[in-house]
Amino acid sequence: MTEIEVEVHQALTEILGELGVEPDTIADSALLGAELELDSTDAVEIGLELKRRFNVTVKVQVKGSETVGDLVKLVLVEIEHPG
């Protein structure tokens, strides 16, 4: 993993922890909604915190099949190619 990938993953782990997600459940393959039990309010909080930390805007999906790894990739794409 590159330095920025590690930074994004660590930040996301911290954010999820602040939302009450147990650290041992935070894996790249974990589904945000179904497995981590995040809701739309949590999605907004995650989006706002990612904006604050990385100055990126990503739409966080908690319904469906978006995983922690997917979210990391979305943030990385926005960092590398804003807009």
N, C-alpha and C positions, 0 to 999 in steps of 0.2 A: 504494500500500500504506500502511496505517496504521502508526504507530510500533510497536505491539505485534506486528503481522504481520512487520515487518522484524526485530524482536527475536527472535521465535520462529524465523524462517527462518535468521537468523544462528546462533542457538544450535544448531539442528538441523544446520547445515552444520559447525559445530565438533565436535559429537558424532560425526557420521559420519566426519569427518576423523580423530578420535581412534581410530576403529575401522578405519582404514586405507583408507577410501574416497577416491579421488582427487577433489580439489575440482572439476575440470572435468567430472566425471561426475554431479555433484549438480545435477540439474534437477528442477523441479516434476513433470515427467512421468516421471521415472526410477522404475522398479519397484524396490521395496526388496529383494526376493529375487532375481528373475530378472536384473536389470540391475546392481544394486549388490552382488550376491552376499552379502547378509546372511543370517545363520541365526538360529535361535531364541535362541541365547545372546546374539547381538547385539541382538535385539529386547528382551530383558530389560534389557540394559545401557542401551539407548535409553530405555526406559520409566522406569528408575530415575533416570537423569540428568534427564529431563524433570520428574519428580516433585521432584527436588532443586532444580532451577532455577525452576520455575513453580508448584510445589505442586499439580500436577494428576496424575490417574491416567488414562492412556490405554493401551489394549491395542494394541500394535504388531504388525501382521501382516506377516510376511515371505513367507508363501506366499499365492499369489493375485495380485490386481491392485492392492494398495495401493501408492500412489506417495508420493514425498516431499511433494507438494502435498496429498495426502489427509491425511497425518500432520500437516502444519501446520494444516490445517482442524480436525482433531480436537482439537489442543491449544487452538486459539483458542476452540472451542465450550466446552471445559472451563473455560477462563479466564473466559469471559463468563457461563457458566451452570453452575457447579459442581454435581456430583452427578448 
